[in-house]
């Protein structure tokens, strides 16, 4: 019975924004009212994706610095050195994945821009 209540509460949380959005008067200046500007959807989505990828890249660099700090303060402890190496290796792999994702986004945007004539 507890699962039913949790399910109903979850569904009501998803339905509540729809009820609230139904009362908003949608006009042409709605984007400027909320400070979103008048940019088209494509550039807005691209900006959001680039912001997210930049944030993830920043997190990867912070993990690289953290791993380096752990390595420098290990004082010869082999367990801490191996943990630091794993953190640095994982962070570098994550940074490579983020950079490749950014390159894929730029490639797809350029290709779809050529197709649509934009």
Beta strands, then each sheet from edge to edge (+ up, - down):
end
